[in-house]
Amino acid sequence: MPEFLELLTPEEGISKLLQHMELVVFRSENIRTENGLNRILAGNINSDEDIPAFTRSTVDGFAVIGKDTFGASEVLPAIFEVVGEIQMGKPADIQINKGQACLIHTGGMLPAGADAVVMVENTQYSNSKEIEVYRAVPSGENVILKGEDIMKGDIVLQKGIKIRASEIGALMALGITEIEVYDLPRVGILSTGDEIIPPHNLPELGQIRDINSYSLSAIVEKFGGIPKCYPIIQDDKSKLLNSLRIAHEENDLIIVTAGSSASVRDLTADAINELGSPGVLVHGINVRPGKPTILAYANGKPIIGLPGNPVSAFVIAHLLLRCIMPKLRGEVKTFETQIMKGMITINISSAAGREDWVPVRLLEEENNGLKLVEPIFYKSNLIFSLIDAIGLARIAPEVTGLEANSEVEILLI
Amino acid sequence: MPEFLELLTPEEGISKLLQHMELVVFRSENIRTENGLNRILAGNINSDEDIPAFTRSTVDGFAVIGKDTFGASEVLPAIFEVVGEIQMGKPADIQINKGQACLIHTGGMLPAGADAVVMVENTQYSNSKEIEVYRAVPSGENVILKGEDIMKGDIVLQKGIKIRASEIGALMALGITEIEVYDLPRVGILSTGDEIIPPHNLPELGQIRDINSYSLSAIVEKFGGIPKCYPIIQDDKSKLLNSLRIAHEENDLIIVTAGSSASVRDLTADAINELGSPGVLVHGINVRPGKPTILAYANGKPIIGLPGNPVSAFVIAHLLLRCIMPKLRGEVKTFETQIMKGMITINISSAAGREDWVPVRLLEEENNGLKLVEPIFYKSNLIFSLIDAIGLARIAPEVTGLEANSEVEILLI
């Protein structure tokens, strides 16, 4: 692996791949708005209506002409004739004239003539037909005007935003019950290695069960893609290339985990290069774990080659997919919620220039508002060391380690 | 609403409801492990096997007897006879004797006799049958022992944990391809109000579209439940009670949004009280928005009554479901990722004793490592004000507001 001589940092490697991904072609589909949670809008949404469609009260009270209340106070209330009550869900068929009021409920339609609402707490019936008003309300008080929220023709939601509960509510308010969203990215996952067997089989001596297909599928799902696993591939270039070709055809991103030995890792890079141009962009990243990572792009689709070691594959998949998946999903602005700040309890050393990601366990205590975490030390293959981890603490390439009691950025897993 | 006289804080109200929920009965189902992401384990998982099942190499190199390398260095290498190569995926059928070595790949099975591996970088062939070893390796170096990761009989995963990609990987390593998980909680959602119509209808004057059914469904989905919406209910106690009874039968939690006026809100509490004992536990919470919230428990199931106002319903649903849903899901330890710290850019005032939740917009800048946020001011009904919000900033009951440039806790939406 001569490319190891000048290794990129993960950030540099990802940025190289993302540049090629500027040309990714998106497909879209129409779905019911109520099924849209976490999907990405494929076009701007304009409003066909004013929202609210009519001027409404925001409180329970009496609709009045605001200027009729001027000077009203506890000491000197203004007197109003009550001329009716607004029924919910119906047009307000009452006309308010000078000195008149009508009972109105929160959300009720403001009657003609009225321009403000006095809260019920600031009124009292003096007889069955009249109320005393103890507070002045200027025009517009306690009402939402027609179109105050949204004007007909406004762009309400922008292409590329992620749909949350609030966007679903807003779309329903507009009567938009169907939306166009980008397709979820399909991600093909290929596990290779002569020693790898399906998990439901009992391993013979020397064999181990396939972990990567399943942990990687779950990571893909977590980052909003649709994973598809392919049958385990032996360490044979023509078999690998054959599977890669099928996966490349059927998916938007391919992840292949290499067999364990160095010779086999080169085989993966060779096979990827035959998929199309430009082929392998990065072979080897200055990161631990996961140095032998491959980043490639062939015929409009990204391809990732990961080390076969389940911990390395797990860590690198997190680092890469958190950047690649939002791009493949068509997200314009990604707000990542998977980063937490914590305080590391002991010194950890690292090589200068290399980025390290260390599994950390959450302790019960806090210090200075930061949750305490301690590193989990592990040997190269122990997926079980990740079970106790809340996430991966980053040691930046610029530093040679973290000092005890320093702040640390943790990528939650 | 006489109960408003002594209002609980949200925390107090939730704690009261959670006490009753100690008695919730859980159901479980068996699913395929690969479909288990974000589900909660309904029982402990024990290992039937040692992991690894055989002692393995963690590097590419040569398997040797460690003590044969004592004293080896660049200057004075130790000489070893190479007696073969370990094939991946097969039992190691080689016996290593004093002064012998065999080629081994990462993950390969350690041959009988050997107890350590010299990395290939620290060796060189001196002729086709012999290598020079430049570094001493103590017994156990670069190997993982049989059972070092997991011993047969160990509890690997505890009941009540949430399954992540790492747990799926670990289960597959053990060959556990089916697991027992708790059922996802079913949540019935009822929208009431004479003025409310289904979103695909064109509102007549005075009518508005149902927002709450859909925004609340999305919030339920986000917190890991299965929402079910019921037809819109008119402001009529017997109709409401009838729908509540059906929803109570079919779900694990019921959320009902009240009609808008105060009289109708009392109707909701009355109907809930007829569902069973103990009935309404809390009527009114010292929070803004969302004061008229109802917390109830009837015949083993929690019931939430929310204000009809879409913003209030949205905010309170977030506050309540982040606590209630993990409990209903059977989670033993919840790690919440939906809280972010930020810095507020301007003063916000609040009443003492009352907890406020203010929608905030994310600004591009940071200060002191905190992202800057500014409050979004809104009138009572504007669901659209939430579209621009990254989350809800909390103003604690103990304070009377937030000062500009102070740190603030934000519940992401």
Interface residues (C-beta under 8 A of the other chain):
Chain A: T33 E34 L37 I51 P52 A53 F54 R56 T58 V59 D60 I86 Q87 M88 G89 K90 P91 A92 H105 T106 G107 G108 M109 V120 I144 E148 D149 I150 V156 L157 R164 A165 S166 E167 I168 G169 A170 M172 A173 L174 G175 T177 G193 D194 E195 I196 I197 P199 H200 N201 L202 P203 E204 L205 G206 Q207 I208 R209 D210 I211 N212 Y214 S215 L216 S217 A218 I219 E221 K222 D235 G259 S260 S261 A262 G308 N309 P310 F314 F335 T337 Q338 M340 K341 L362 G369 K379 S380 N381 L382 I383 F384 L386 I387 A389 I390 L412 I413
Chain B: T33 E34 L37 I51 P52 A53 F54 R56 T58 V59 D60 I86 Q87 M88 G89 K90 P91 A92 H105 T106 G107 G108 M109 V120 I144 E148 D149 I150 V156 L157 R164 A165 S166 E167 I168 G169 A170 M172 A173 L174 G175 I176 T177 G193 D194 E195 I196 I197 P199 H200 N201 L202 P203 E204 L205 G206 Q207 I208 R209 D210 I211 N212 Y214 S215 L216 S217 A218 I219 E221 K222 D235 G259 S260 S261 A262 G308 N309 P310 F314 F335 T337 Q338 M340 K341 L362 G369 K379 S380 N381 L382 I383 F384 L386 I387 A389 I390 L412 I413
